Amino acid sequence: MSETDRVQEAIELYFDCMYESSEEKVRKVFHPSAKITGFMQGKLLEQSVDQFAAFVVAQEPSPKEKGDEILLETLSMDITGETAVARVRDGYIGMVFVDTLSFLKVDGQWVIYNKLFHVES
């Protein structure tokens, strides 16, 4: 499997953590020191992995259980050594986001170290 495929696999795990409201998958795909940052309703929102995991788990029933349409599109990806950056468009809780995900390869696994999000609609 190529590094591009491995990063794409991490992107899909990232989407699945939200789509399935899975704390386990949040913690698998995010580095423990990661930050999740962006603007929501005009206000700067900054979250730790713990806060993001709690938010994801609180979405019950999960988007998957509700039968929400899957929207996940990788817009770009750049891999340099043990680092990568990907921009993705995804649908979650009735909104469309453009996320910039910064990855580190730690112990052979690609994990998100930083997430910047923009609410597109």
C-alpha positions in Angstrom: 0.0 0.0 0.0 1.4 3.4 -0.9 1.7 6.3 1.5 -1.1 8.1 -0.4 -3.4 5.1 0.2 -2.4 5.1 3.9 -3.2 8.8 4.3 -6.5 8.3 2.4 -7.3 5.4 4.8 -6.8 7.8 7.7 -9.1 10.4 6.1 -11.8 7.7 5.8 -11.3 6.7 9.4 -11.6 10.4 10.3 -14.9 10.6 8.5 -16.1 7.3 10.0 -15.4 8.6 13.5 -17.9 11.4 13.0 -20.4 9.4 10.8 -20.6 6.6 13.4 -20.3 8.9 16.5 -17.3 6.7 17.6 -15.0 7.9 20.4 -12.8 4.9 19.7 -12.2 6.0 16.1 -11.6 9.6 17.1 -8.9 8.5 19.5 -7.4 6.2 16.8 -7.1 8.8 14.1 -6.2 11.9 16.2 -2.8 12.4 17.9 -3.5 12.9 21.7 -2.1 16.5 21.4 -4.1 17.4 18.3 -6.2 20.6 18.1 -9.5 21.1 16.3 -10.0 24.7 15.3 -12.3 26.8 13.1 -15.1 29.3 13.1 -18.7 28.2 13.9 -21.4 30.7 13.6 -18.8 33.5 13.4 -17.1 32.5 16.6 -13.6 30.9 17.0 -14.0 27.3 18.2 -10.9 25.5 19.7 -11.1 22.0 20.9 -8.8 19.3 22.3 -9.2 15.7 21.2 -11.1 15.0 24.4 -13.6 17.8 23.7 -14.0 16.8 20.1 -14.5 13.2 21.1 -17.2 14.2 23.5 -18.9 16.3 20.8 -18.8 13.5 18.3 -20.2 10.9 20.8 -23.0 13.3 21.7 -24.4 13.2 18.2 -27.0 10.5 18.8 -28.4 8.8 16.9 -25.3 8.9 14.8 -25.4 10.2 11.3 -25.0 6.6 10.1 -28.0 5.5 12.2 -30.1 8.3 10.8 -29.1 7.3 7.2 -27.5 10.7 6.5 -26.0 10.9 3.0 -22.2 10.3 2.8 -20.2 13.2 1.5 -16.5 12.8 1.6 -14.2 14.2 -1.1 -10.4 14.5 -0.9 -9.6 17.8 -2.6 -5.9 17.7 -2.2 -3.1 15.8 -0.5 0.6 16.5 -0.1 3.0 14.1 1.6 6.5 15.0 2.6 8.4 12.5 4.5 6.6 11.8 7.8 4.2 14.7 7.4 1.1 15.2 5.2 -1.6 17.8 4.6 -5.0 17.0 3.1 -8.0 19.1 2.3 -11.3 17.4 2.4 -14.9 18.3 1.9 -17.3 16.4 4.1 -20.9 16.5 5.2 -21.6 16.3 8.9 -24.6 17.2 11.1 -26.4 19.0 8.3 -23.4 21.1 7.2 -20.7 20.9 4.6 -17.2 21.5 5.9 -13.8 22.0 4.2 -11.2 20.6 6.5 -7.5 21.1 6.4 -6.0 18.1 8.1 -2.3 18.0 9.1 -0.9 14.5 9.6 2.1 13.0 11.3 3.3 9.4 10.7 3.8 8.1 14.3 4.8 4.5 14.9 3.9 3.7 11.3 0.4 5.2 11.5 -0.8 8.4 10.0 -2.6 10.5 12.6 -4.2 13.9 12.5 -2.2 16.5 14.5 -4.2 19.5 13.5 -7.6 20.1 12.0 -8.7 23.5 10.7 -12.3 23.6 9.6 -14.4 26.0 7.5 -18.1 25.7 7.3 -18.9 25.9 3.6 -22.7 25.7 3.9 
